[in-house]
Amino acid sequence: MGPPGSPNSGLPANYSALTGLRLLGLASMDLEAGPVPSSGFPQAWSALTNLQNLDLSKNRYLGGVLPQAWANLGSIVSIDVSNTGACGTIPPGLSSFVTPSGLPPFCELVNCRRYLTETLQPMIDSQGQPGSACNLTQVWPSSQSMDMWAGFTVNFTTFGTTPITDVIGFVLNSCYANNGNSFNVVLPSGLTCFSGLTQLNFNANNAAGPLPDGFTQLTQLQELWLADNILSGSLKASYSALTALTMLKLQNNLFTNTLPPEWSTMSLLAEISINDNVNLNGAIPSAWGNLTSLTTFSARNVGVGGQLPPAFSSLTKLSRLTFVSDTLSGTLPSEWSTLSVLSYLNIASTRATSTLTGPIPNAWFGFGGVPAMFSLQDLTISNTGASGTLPTSMWQITGLTKVDFSANRLNDGPDPTGFLIDYSMLTNLQSLNLADNVYLGGTVPSDWALTLNSLTYINLQNTGVCAPFPAGLNASLTPGTFVNSYCDDLRAAYNLVTNFKPIFDSTTPGVGCSLASWDLGTNPLCSNTWSGALCAFAVNTMGVNVGSLTSLQLLNCNAGGSAVHFLPGSFTEFGGSLRNLVISNSALTGTLPVELGQALGQLTKLDLSANMFTGPIPGNWNNLPNLVILRLYNNLQINGSIPSSWGTDLTSLAELNMGSMGLLRGPLPDSLGFLPNLGDITIQSNSLTGTLPIQWSSLSFLSNLVVGAGGNTAPGPSVNGTVPHDWFINGNLALLANLQIANTKVSGPLPDPGDAFQANFMGLTSLDLSSNLLSGTLPDSYQGFT
């Protein structure tokens, strides 16, 4: 061990010049010196050959071995070193003169004893502090050496030739009585006098203030326990000097600021706990991935958050990992799959403020039958915001006894079920908590009841679990009466709440739709109580009643505000059940989505009118063969031409409304005349060209036809030619009720099919041929209309 430091004041060596002295009395002088690096008893006093009586008693902090040279004190008759720190072997020839006759074989560090009895003990002793539960007067009796005191572990060694009682362990904890009385305690910085200290435990003493700088001198320290105090200030980077540390317990204090990356040099550290330090902040330093001796890391209820460090993948000795924080972000690191001896993993948040996203990594549980975290027994990923499906590979971790994935955003099911049949392989599982994952649903596989014989607790509350439920698991189910009678459309609900609600809800500034009803926690989507959303039900091949979103209608969601938004790309995830998609007057921008023609082939109604779309019309919308109604009117910036393929492929189309679309160009498609059900056409743009198609005469169900520039706009390049004569003969267009060809360059006389015109068009209630280039007189056949 190293020297404890210089003594404060001891026996003056220069008294050796007083050779005539016969009596020297220095009792009760509060002298302090020794025992190392040199004895507190000066060897030079061997020159006092006339000294007969030497009284050094009651100098408790005067320590060391009596020098062998004192055997030269030929006149001596009495040396009193009682109640001092004198120790070791009495020099030959002096044993009959020294009081007491026997000295302790090992020397105490008297300066350390002085610190303990005069500084630390008064601060914390229950005899003087009513708030303390530690009676140090009793357990540190003044009559005993420190190696006999409670809480001390010693090592008997030597410093040079001096036998030393070296304190290597100091435990003084749980002194705070919490009885309504307070007392002021600071960390015992004076313990640095024990330079060989390997264990320091000062837990639960109500100690306040910062970490003492002096502790960095305890370079042999292996265990430092400072938990359950009210320590404050920063975790000091200088503590990186404690490279021998294997255990560091700092939980339940008031530490602030960030975790020091410099601590990554504590390469022997096996356990670290910073739990319940809510004012610690920042992220876990990636450099801590160098703490490759770590077996336990615990950071519960801390302000530290951010991205969990992928660098922890290097901590291959880690068996317990806890991280509970309200400020998590980023994703769960798939790199942690290397933690093959991990048996306990707890990643959670105490409030729903975590912004962690993404799935629970399948990589943690291995691929191809070879698991990664194969030692895992207790797994908690709770209240984090983790999404995606239940990890499909987890069935390989057959040692799992507890799984808690509660209060996340797991989303899967109901058809096929989100509750994986492969989990029936987890035969040691005792507790399974999937509660409060409202977007996770479906039926529980019957195989679970056959093989999960150890399961005593299963919580599926506030999920989308639906009947039938395996009877063999009823005894484990908590609570026992909540399984839904039908399976809700959870994929659609998740999509609506996650991607659509943030854009269109009235809680967003400038947006006008109130979507408060979009809350799966209070009412299912397929209860048909969600504003603008409707479901239908069908029984699947397993006999399960499954709901599906069939209609989504969002009207006037801009409400005069200035906010503009893109149509969420996730609309493609609604799949084959969606029949009606209406998002009108809601300030949507961007181009019309090509993906719509690829993903929503069952659509019967598409209304994206009165928005702010730009660009061309997707050619692949011809892949919507079930489309009955298509409305794109009042999108002033859409350009390009109407795809001719619509006339051959949109065979169900009954209404096409493209009014007030000023940048549409190109000819009116002849092919629309081949759509047998088309009954309503509105196409208005001042950039149209070409002529009115003769082929439209075959639209026998046509009741409304509006073509032109729209409004009173003077046409630019525009529809020209004459009104086709074939429209008005042979009973063609007989159902037409409204005919408007206005603001075009259509010219020539009005067609006069004679009396047949009037007979064929008795249903016509509105005729507008204004603002064209027509000529001639009004034929007689037009006079009979009322």
C-alpha positions in Angstrom: 0.0 0.0 0.0 1.0 3.6 -0.4 1.7 6.1 2.4 -1.4 7.7 3.8 0.0 11.2 3.8 2.1 13.4 6.1 1.2 13.5 9.8 -0.2 16.7 11.2 2.1 17.1 14.2 4.1 14.6 16.1 7.0 14.2 18.5 9.8 16.7 17.6 12.9 14.8 16.6 15.1 17.7 17.7 14.3 17.0 21.3 17.2 14.5 20.9 19.5 17.5 21.7 18.2 17.7 25.2 20.5 15.0 26.4 20.2 16.0 30.1 16.5 15.2 30.2 15.4 12.8 32.9 11.6 13.3 32.7 9.6 14.0 29.6 5.8 14.2 29.9 3.8 14.7 26.7 0.6 12.9 27.6 -2.8 14.1 26.2 -1.2 16.5 23.8 -3.4 15.4 20.8 -0.3 14.5 18.9 -0.6 12.7 15.6 2.1 11.0 13.6 3.0 7.6 12.0 2.8 4.8 11.7 3.9 5.2 8.0 5.9 6.2 6.1 7.9 6.4 9.3 7.1 5.8 13.0 5.6 8.5 15.1 8.2 7.7 17.7 11.5 9.4 16.6 14.5 7.1 16.3 16.7 10.2 17.2 15.5 10.1 20.8 17.8 7.2 21.4 20.3 9.9 22.2 18.4 10.8 25.4 20.6 8.4 27.5 19.8 10.2 30.8 16.0 9.9 30.3 14.3 7.9 33.0 10.6 8.5 32.6 8.8 9.1 29.3 5.0 9.6 29.3 3.4 9.7 25.8 0.0 8.2 26.9 -3.4 9.4 25.7 -2.2 10.5 22.3 -4.5 8.1 20.5 -3.3 9.2 17.1 0.4 8.8 17.7 1.3 5.6 16.1 4.0 3.3 14.9 6.7 0.9 16.1 9.0 1.8 18.9 12.4 2.2 17.4 14.9 -0.6 18.1 17.5 2.2 18.8 15.6 3.1 22.0 17.2 0.1 23.6 20.1 2.6 24.1 18.1 4.5 26.7 20.2 3.0 29.5 18.6 5.1 32.3 15.0 4.5 31.4 12.7 3.1 34.0 9.2 3.9 32.5 7.8 4.4 29.0 4.0 4.9 28.9 2.4 4.5 25.5 -1.0 3.4 26.8 -3.9 4.6 24.7 -1.7 5.5 21.7 -1.3 3.9 18.4 2.0 2.2 19.4 2.2 -1.2 17.9 4.5 -4.0 16.8 7.4 -5.6 18.8 8.8 -3.8 21.8 12.6 -3.4 21.4 14.7 -5.9 23.4 15.6 -4.7 26.9 12.6 -2.4 27.1 9.8 -4.8 27.6 9.9 -4.5 31.4 9.7 -0.7 31.2 6.9 -0.2 28.6 3.3 0.2 29.5 1.3 -1.6 28.4 3.4 -4.7 28.4 2.0 -5.9 25.1 1.3 -3.9 22.0 -1.0 -4.7 19.0 1.0 -6.7 16.5 -0.2 -4.5 13.6 -0.3 -0.8 13.4 -3.5 1.2 12.6 -3.6 4.1 10.3 -4.1 6.6 13.0 -4.9 9.5 10.8 -7.7 7.5 9.3 -9.0 6.6 12.7 -9.0 10.3 13.6 -11.1 11.1 10.6 -13.6 8.4 11.4 -14.0 9.2 15.0 -13.8 13.0 14.9 -15.4 13.8 11.5 -17.5 11.0 10.2 -18.9 9.6 13.5 -20.3 12.9 14.8 -22.0 13.5 11.4 -23.9 10.2 11.4 -23.9 8.7 14.9 -27.4 8.2 16.3 -26.1 9.2 19.7 -25.9 12.8 18.3 -28.2 12.6 15.3 -31.8 11.6 16.0 -32.3 11.1 12.3 -29.8 8.3 12.2 -30.3 4.6 12.7 -26.6 3.9 13.1 -25.2 3.7 16.7 -21.6 4.1 15.9 -20.7 4.7 19.5 -21.7 1.1 20.0 -20.2 -0.5 16.9 -17.0 1.6 16.8 -15.9 1.4 20.4 -12.9 3.6 21.2 -11.3 0.8 23.2 -11.1 -1.5 20.1 -8.9 -1.3 17.1 -10.5 -0.7 13.7 -10.2 -4.2 12.6 -12.8 -5.1 15.3 -15.3 -2.4 14.2 -18.5 -3.3 12.4 -18.4 -2.7 8.7 -14.6 -3.0 8.3 -12.7 -5.6 6.3 -9.0 -5.5 6.8 -5.8 -7.0 5.4 -2.8 -7.5 7.6 0.3 -6.5 5.6 3.5 -4.5 5.9 4.8 -1.2 4.7 8.5 -1.6 4.6 9.2 -3.3 7.9 6.1 -1.8 9.6 3.2 -4.2 10.1 0.0 -2.5 9.0 -3.7 -3.1 9.4 -4.9 -2.1 5.9 -8.6 -1.4 5.6 -9.7 -2.8 2.3 -13.5 -2.8 2.9 -15.7 -0.1 4.4 -19.4 -0.6 4.8 -21.6 2.0 6.5 -25.1 2.0 5.0 -28.8 2.3 5.8 -28.2 5.0 8.5 -31.0 7.2 7.4 -33.9 6.5 9.7 -36.5 8.5 7.7 -38.2 9.3 11.0 -38.9 12.9 10.4 -35.5 14.1 11.6 -32.9 15.2 9.1 -29.2 15.3 9.4 -26.5 16.6 7.1 -24.2 14.0 5.6 -21.6 14.3 2.9 -19.7 11.5 1.3 -16.7 10.6 3.5 -13.9 12.0 1.3 -11.4 11.4 4.1 -11.6 7.7 3.4 -8.9 8.4 0.8 -6.5 7.8 3.7 -7.3 4.1 3.1 -5.4 3.9 -0.1 -5.8 0.2 -0.4 -9.6 0.3 -0.2 -11.3 -2.1 -2.6 -14.9 -1.9 -1.3 -16.8 1.3 -0.3 -20.5 1.0 0.6 -22.2 4.2 1.7 -25.7 3.4 0.5 -28.9 4.9 2.0 -27.3 7.4 4.3 -29.1 10.6 3.0 -25.7 11.8 1.8 -25.9 15.0 -0.2 -23.6 17.0 -2.4 -21.4 16.1 -5.3 -19.1 13.1 -5.8 -15.8 14.0 -4.1 -12.8 14.5 -6.3 -10.6 12.7 -3.8 -12.3 9.4 -4.5 -10.3 9.3 -7.7 -7.2 8.5 -5.6 -8.8 5.1 -4.5 -7.3 3.4 -7.6 -7.6 0.0 -6.1 -11.4 0.4 -5.5 -13.3 -2.5 -7.0 -16.8 -1.9 -5.6 -18.4 1.5 -5.1 -21.9 1.6 -3.6 -23.5 5.1 -3.3 -27.1 4.2 -3.9 -30.2 5.6 -2.2 -28.8 9.0 -1.2 -29.5 12.5 -2.4 -26.2 13.0 -4.2 -26.2 15.7 -6.9 -24.1 17.2 -9.6 -22.5 15.5 -12.5 -21.1 12.0 -12.9 -17.5 13.1 -13.1 -15.3 12.1 -16.0 -12.3 12.0 -13.6 -13.7 8.8 -12.1 -12.4 7.1 -15.1 -9.2 6.8 -13.1 -10.9 4.0 -11.1 -9.9 1.4 -13.6 -10.1 -1.5 -11.0 -13.9 -1.0 -10.5 -16.0 -4.0 -11.1 -19.2 -2.8 -9.5 -20.7 0.7 -9.5 -24.0 1.4 -7.8 -25.4 5.0 -8.2 -29.1 4.4 -8.2 -31.7 6.6 -6.6 -29.9 9.9 -6.4 -30.2 13.4 -7.9 -27.4 13.3 -10.4 -27.7 15.6 -13.4 -26.2 16.2 -16.8 -24.9 13.5 -19.2 -23.1 10.1 -18.8 -19.4 10.6 -19.3 -17.9 8.7 -22.3 -14.6 8.7 -20.4 -15.9 5.9 -18.2 -15.4 3.6 -21.1 -11.9 3.0 -19.7 -13.3 1.1 -16.7 -12.7 -2.1 -18.6 -13.2 -4.4 -15.6 -16.6 -3.0 -14.7 -19.1 -5.8 -14.5 -22.1 -4.2 -12.9 -23.4 -0.6 -13.2 -26.7 0.8 -12.0 -27.9 4.4 -12.5 -31.6 3.7 -11.8 -33.9 6.5 -10.6 -31.8 9.4 -11.5 -34.5 11.3 -13.4 -32.3 14.4 -14.1 -29.6 12.5 -15.9 -30.0 13.3 -19.6 -28.5 12.8 -23.0 -27.9 9.4 -24.5 -25.9 6.4 -23.4 -22.4 7.0 -24.8 -21.5 4.6 -27.7 -18.1 4.4 -26.1 -19.6 2.4 -23.3 -19.6 -0.4 -25.8 -16.0 -0.9 -24.7 -17.1 -2.0 -21.2 -16.7 -5.6 -22.4 -16.7 -7.0 -18.8 -20.3 -5.8 -18.1 -22.7 -8.5 -17.0 -25.4 -6.2 -15.6 -26.4 -2.7 -16.8 -29.4 -1.0 -15.3 -30.8 2.4 -16.2 -34.4 2.5 -15.0 -36.4 5.8 -14.6 -33.7 8.1 -15.9 -33.8 11.1 -18.1 -31.2 9.4 -20.3 -32.8 8.4 -23.6 -32.3 8.7 -27.3 -31.1 5.9 -29.5 -30.2 2.7 -27.7 -26.5 2.2 -28.6 -25.9 -0.5 -31.2 -22.3 -0.6 -29.8 -23.7 -2.6 -26.8 -23.5 -5.5 -29.2 -19.9 -5.8 -28.0 -21.0 -6.6 -24.5 -21.1 -10.3 -25.0 -20.9 -11.1 -21.2 -24.1 -9.1 -20.5 -26.7 -11.2 -18.7 -29.1 -8.5 -17.4 -29.9 -5.3 -19.3 -32.5 -2.8 -18.1 -33.3 0.5 -19.8 -36.5 2.3 -18.7 -36.7 5.9 -19.9 -39.4 8.3 -21.1 -37.1 9.8 -23.8 -36.3 6.8 -25.9 -36.1 7.4 -29.6 -34.7 5.6 -32.7 -35.1 1.9 -33.1 -34.4 -1.3 -31.1 -30.9 -2.2 -32.3 -30.9 -5.4 -34.3 -27.1 -5.6 -33.6 -27.9 -6.8 -30.1 -28.4 -10.2 -31.5 -24.9 -11.0 -30.4 -25.9 -10.9 -26.7 -26.0 -14.7 -26.4 -25.8 -14.9 -22.6 -28.5 -12.3 -22.0 -31.2 -13.8 -19.7 -33.0 -10.6 -18.7 -33.9 -7.7 -21.0 -36.2 -4.9 -20.0 -36.7 -1.9 -22.4 -39.6 0.3 -21.3 -41.1 3.7 -20.7 -43.1 4.8 -17.8 -45.2 7.2 -19.8 -46.3 7.3 -23.5 -43.6 9.8 -24.4 -41.2 7.5 -26.0 -40.7 8.1 -29.7 -39.0 4.8 -30.3 -40.2 3.3 -33.6 -39.9 0.2 -35.7 -40.3 -3.5 -34.9 -38.9 -5.8 -32.2 -36.0 -7.2 -34.2 -36.3 -10.7 -35.4 -32.6 -10.9 -35.5 -32.5 -11.0 -31.7 -34.1 -14.5 -31.9 -32.1 -15.9 -34.8 -32.7 -17.2 -38.2 -32.7 -20.7 -39.7 -33.3 -22.4 -36.4 -30.1 -20.9 -34.8 -31.2 -18.3 -32.1 -29.1 -15.4 -31.0 -30.3 -14.4 -27.6 -30.7 -18.1 -26.8 -30.3 -17.6 -23.0 -33.2 -15.2 -22.7 -35.7 -16.0 -20.0 -37.4 -12.7 -19.1 -38.2 -10.3 -21.9 -40.0 -7.0 -21.6 -40.5 -4.4 -24.3 -43.3 -2.3 -22.9 -44.8 1.2 -23.6 -42.1 2.1 -26.1 -43.9 2.7 -29.3 -42.5 -0.4 -30.9 -44.6 -1.4 -33.9 -44.8 -4.1 -36.5 -45.8 -7.7 -35.9 -44.9 -10.0 -33.1 -41.4 -11.2 -33.8 -41.8 -14.3 -35.9 -38.6 -16.0 -34.8 -39.2 -15.7 -31.0 -40.5 -19.3 -30.9 -36.9 -20.4 -31.1 -36.1 -19.0 -27.6 -37.7 -22.0 -25.8 -36.3 -21.0 -22.4 -38.5 -17.9 -22.2 -40.6 -17.9 -19.0 -42.0 -14.3 -19.2 -42.8 -12.1 -22.2 -44.2 -8.6 -21.8 -44.9 -6.6 -25.0 -47.7 -4.5 -23.5 -48.7 -1.0 -24.4 -46.8 -0.8 -27.7 -48.1 -0.2 -31.2 -47.8 -3.8 -32.4 -50.0 -4.2 -35.4 -51.0 -7.4 -37.1 -54.1 -9.4 -37.9 -56.9 -10.1 -37.7 -57.0 -12.2 -40.8 -54.7 -14.1 -40.7 -54.4 -13.8 -37.0 -51.6 -11.6 -35.4 -51.2 -14.2 -32.6 -48.6 -16.5 -34.1 -49.2 -20.2 -34.0 -45.5 -20.8 -33.6 -45.6 -19.4 -30.1 -47.0 -22.8 -29.1 -43.3 -23.9 -29.1 -42.6 -21.7 -26.0 -43.5 -24.5 -23.6 -41.7 -22.9 -20.6 -43.7 -19.7 -20.9 -45.5 -18.8 -17.6 -46.5 -15.2 -18.3 -47.5 -13.5 -21.5 -48.7 -9.9 -21.5 -49.8 -8.4 -24.8 -52.3 -5.9 -23.4 -52.8 -2.4 -24.8 -51.7 -3.2 -28.3 -55.0 -2.1 -29.8 -53.8 -2.9 -33.4 -52.9 -6.5 -32.6 -55.7 -8.8 -33.2 -57.2 -12.0 -34.5 -58.0 -15.3 -32.9 -55.7 -17.1 -30.5 -54.5 -20.3 -32.1 -55.9 -23.5 -30.5 -52.4 -25.0 -30.4 -51.5 -22.6 -27.6 -53.9 -24.3 -25.4 -52.4 -27.7 -26.3 -48.8 -27.0 -25.6 -48.4 -23.9 -23.3 -49.0 -26.0 -20.2 -46.8 -23.7 -18.0 -48.8 -20.6 -18.8 -50.6 -19.2 -15.8 -51.1 -15.6 -16.9 -52.1 -14.2 -20.3 -53.3 -10.6 -20.7 -54.8 -9.6 -24.0 -56.9 -6.7 -22.7 -57.4 -3.8 -25.0 -56.2 -5.7 -28.0 -58.1 -6.8 -31.1 -58.4 -10.5 -29.9 -61.6 -12.0 -31.2 -63.6 -15.1 -30.9 -63.3 -18.0 -30.8 -60.9 -18.2 -27.8 -59.3 -21.6 -26.8 -61.2 -23.0 -23.9 -58.0 -24.5 -22.4 -56.6 -21.0 -21.8 -59.6 -19.5 -20.1 -58.2 -20.0 -16.6 -55.1 -18.0 -17.5 -56.9 -15.1 -19.3 -56.9 -11.7 -17.5 -59.6 -10.5 -17.4 -61.8 -13.4 -18.5 -64.6 -11.7 -20.4 -63.3 -9.3 -23.0 -62.8 -11.3 -26.2 -64.5 -9.4 -29.1 -67.3 -11.1 -30.9 -65.9 -10.1 -34.2 -62.4 -9.2 -35.6 -62.0 -5.5 -36.3 -60.1 -4.2 -39.3 -56.9 -3.4 -37.3 -54.6 -2.8 -40.3 -57.0 -0.1 -41.6 -57.4 1.4 -38.1 -53.6 1.5 -37.6 -53.2 3.2 -41.0 -55.9 5.7 -40.4 -54.7 6.7 -36.9 -51.0 6.7 -37.7 -50.9 8.2 -41.2 -54.3 10.0 -41.9 -55.4 11.4 -38.6 -52.3 13.6 -38.0 -52.9 15.2 -41.4 -56.7 15.7 -41.5 -57.7 16.0 -37.8 -59.0 19.4 -36.6 -56.4 19.4 -33.8 -53.8 20.2 -36.6 -53.8 24.0 -37.3 -55.6 24.9 -40.5 -57.4 21.6 -40.9 -61.1 21.3 -40.5 -62.2 17.7 -39.9 -62.9 16.5 -36.4 -61.6 12.9 -36.1 -61.8 12.5 -32.3 -63.9 9.4 -32.9 -60.8 7.7 -34.5 -59.7 6.1 -31.3 -59.5 2.3 -31.2 -59.1 2.4 -27.4 -62.7 3.7 -27.0 -64.5 2.2 -30.0 -63.7 -0.3 -32.7 -63.3 0.9 -36.3 -66.0 -1.5 -37.5 -68.5 -0.3 -34.9 -69.1 2.2 -37.8 -68.8 5.1 -35.4 -65.6 6.5 -36.9 -66.3 9.7 -38.7 -66.3 9.1 -42.5 -65.4 5.4 -42.2 -67.6 2.4 -42.8 -67.0 -1.4 -42.6 -68.7 -4.5 -43.9 -68.4 -8.0 -42.4 -67.8 -11.4 -43.8 -67.2 -14.9 -42.3 -63.8 -16.3 -43.4 -62.8 -19.9 -44.1 -62.1 -20.4 -40.4 -65.6 -19.4 -39.4 -64.5 -16.1 -37.9 -66.5 -12.9 -38.4 -64.1 -10.3 -39.8 -64.7 -6.7 -40.4 -63.1 -4.7 -43.3 -63.0 -1.0 -44.1 -65.1 -0.5 -47.2 -65.5 3.3 -47.3 -63.4 6.3 -46.3 -64.9 9.8 -46.8 -63.1 13.0 -45.7 -64.8 16.2 -46.8 -63.7 19.8 -46.4 -60.8 18.9 -44.2 -59.0 22.1 -45.0 -62.0 24.3 -43.9 -60.4 27.4 -45.5 -57.1 26.9 -43.8 -53.7 27.3 -45.4 -52.3 23.8 -44.6 -51.6 21.6 -47.6 -50.6 18.0 -47.5 -49.7 15.0 -49.6 -52.0 12.0 -49.8 -50.4 9.5 -47.4 -48.7 6.8 -49.4 -50.1 4.2 -47.0 -53.5 4.4 -48.8 -52.2 1.4 -50.7 -52.4 -0.7 -47.5 -56.2 -0.6 -47.4 -56.1 -3.5 -49.8 -59.0 -5.1 -51.6 -61.8 -4.3 -49.2 -62.0 -0.6 -49.9 -64.7 0.3 -52.3 -65.2 4.1 -51.7 -62.3 6.6 -51.3 -63.5 10.2 -51.0 -61.1 12.9 -50.0 -62.5 16.2 -51.3 -61.7 19.9 -50.7 -58.9 19.0 -48.3 -55.9 20.8 -49.8 -54.2 17.7 -51.1 -51.2 18.4 -53.3 -48.6 16.5 -55.3 -49.3 14.4 -58.3 -52.2 11.9 -58.6 -50.8 8.6 -57.2 -49.9 6.0 -59.7 -50.0 3.4 -56.9 -53.8 3.8 -56.7 -54.2 2.0 -59.9 -52.0 -0.9 -58.6 -53.3 -1.4 -55.1 -57.1 -0.5 -55.0 -58.5 -2.6 -57.8 -61.8 -3.0 -56.0 -62.6 0.7 -55.9 -66.1 1.6 -57.1 -66.0 5.3 -56.1 -63.0 7.6 -56.3 -63.4 11.3 -55.4 -60.3 13.5 -55.1 -62.1 16.6 -56.2 -61.5 20.2 -55.2 -57.9 19.7 -54.1 -54.5 21.0 -55.4 -53.1 18.1 -57.3 -50.7 18.7 -60.1 -49.2 16.8 -63.0 -50.7 14.3 -65.4 -53.4 11.7 -64.9 -51.9 8.2 -64.3 -52.4 6.0 -67.3 -52.6 2.9 -65.1 -55.9 3.9 -63.5 -57.4 1.9 -66.3 -56.7 -1.0 -63.8 -59.8 0.0 -61.8 -62.4 -2.1 -63.7 -64.9 -1.8 -60.9 -64.9 2.0 -60.8 -68.4 3.4 -61.1 -67.7 7.0 -60.0 -64.6 9.1 -60.8 -64.5 12.7 -59.7 -61.4 14.9 -60.1 -63.1 18.3 -60.7 -61.7 21.6 -59.4 -58.1 20.4 -59.5 -56.9 23.4 -61.5 -53.3 22.3 -61.9 -53.8 18.8 -63.3 -52.5 18.6 -66.8 -52.1 16.2 -69.6 -54.8 14.3 -71.5 -57.5 11.9 -70.5 -56.1 8.4 -71.1 -57.8 6.7 -74.0 -57.5 3.3 -72.3 -60.2 4.4 -69.8 -62.7 3.8 -72.6 -61.8 0.2 -73.0 -61.0 -0.8 -69.4 -63.2 1.2 -67.0 -66.1 -0.8 -68.1 -68.2 -0.1 -64.9 -67.8 3.7 -65.1 -71.1 5.5 -64.8 -69.9 9.0 -63.8 -66.8 10.9 -64.9 -66.5 14.4 -63.5 -63.5 16.4 -64.6 -65.0 19.9 -64.4 -63.0 23.1 -63.9 -59.7 21.5 -64.7 -58.2 24.3 -66.7 -55.0 22.6 -67.8 -56.4 19.4 -69.2 -55.4 19.2 -72.8 -55.7 17.0 -75.8 -58.9 15.6 -77.5 -61.9 14.2 -75.8 -61.4 10.4 -76.0 -63.5 8.7 -78.6 -63.1 5.5 -76.5 -65.4 6.8 -73.8 -68.2 5.9 -76.2 -67.5 2.3 -75.5 -68.4 2.5 -71.8 -71.9 0.9 -71.7 -72.8 2.3 -68.3 -71.6 5.9 -68.6 -74.4 8.2 -67.7 -72.7 11.4 -66.5 -69.8 13.2 -68.2 -68.4 16.6 -67.2 -65.1 17.7 -68.8 -64.1 21.3 -68.6 -60.8 22.9 -69.6 -59.8 25.8 -71.8 -56.9 23.7 -73.2 -59.0 20.9 -74.8 -58.6 20.3 -78.5 -60.2 18.2 -81.1 -63.9 17.6 -81.9 -66.9 16.3 -80.1 -66.7 12.4 -80.6 -69.3 10.9 -82.8 -68.7 7.6 -80.9 -70.4 9.1 -77.8 -73.7 8.6 -79.6 -73.6 5.0 -78.3 -73.9 6.2 -74.7 -77.4 5.1 -74.3 -77.5 5.7 -70.5 -76.1 9.2 -70.7 -78.2 11.7 -68.8 -75.7 14.5 -68.1 -73.1 15.9 -70.6 -71.0 19.0 -69.9 -68.2 19.9 -72.2 -66.3 23.3 -72.5 -64.0 25.7 -70.9 -66.1 26.2 -67.8 -67.7 29.4 -66.5 -67.3 32.4 -68.7 -63.7 31.7 -69.5 -62.8 32.6 -73.0 -61.5 29.4 -74.7 -58.0 29.1 -75.7 -57.2 26.0 -77.7 -60.5 24.4 -77.5 -63.0 21.8 -78.7 -64.1 22.7 -82.2 -65.9 21.2 -85.2 -69.7 20.7 -85.2 -72.1 19.1 -82.9 -72.4 15.5 -84.2 -75.6 14.8 -86.0 -75.5 11.1 -84.9 -76.1 12.1 -81.3 -79.7 13.0 -82.1 -80.9 10.2 -84.3 -82.1 6.7 -84.0 -82.8 7.1 -80.3 -79.2 7.8 -79.4 -78.7 9.7 -76.1 -82.4 9.4 -75.5 -82.0 9.6 -71.7 -80.1 12.9 -71.8 -81.5 15.4 -69.3 -78.8 18.0 -69.2 -76.7 19.1 -72.2 -74.1 21.8 -71.9 -71.6 22.6 -74.6 -70.4 26.1 -73.7 -67.3 28.3 -74.0 -65.9 26.2 -76.9 -65.1 26.8 -80.6 -67.8 24.5 -81.8 -69.3 26.0 -84.9 -71.8 25.5 -87.7 -75.5 25.2 -87.4 -77.4 23.3 -84.7 -78.2 19.8 -85.8 -81.8 19.5 -87.1 -82.9 15.9 -87.1 -86.5 17.1 -87.5 -89.3 15.8 -85.4 -87.3 12.9 -84.3 -85.1 15.2 -82.2 -88.0 16.4 -80.1 -89.4 12.9 -79.8 -86.1 11.5 -78.7 -85.3 14.2 -76.2 -88.5 14.7 -74.3 -86.5 14.2 -71.0 -84.2 17.1 -71.7 -84.5 19.6 -68.9 -81.5 21.8 -69.4 -79.8 22.9 -72.6 -76.8 25.3 -72.7 -75.1 26.0 -76.0 -73.8 29.4 -75.1 -70.5 31.1 -75.9 -69.6 29.0 -78.9 -69.2 29.8 -82.6 -72.6 28.4 -83.7 -74.4 30.0 -86.6 -77.7 29.9 -88.4 -81.3 29.9 -87.0 -82.9 27.8 -84.3 -84.5 24.8 -86.0 -88.2 24.3 -85.7 -87.7 21.0 -84.0 -86.3 22.9 -80.9 -89.5 24.9 -80.4 -91.5 22.2 -78.6 -89.4 21.9 -75.5 -90.9 23.2 -72.3 
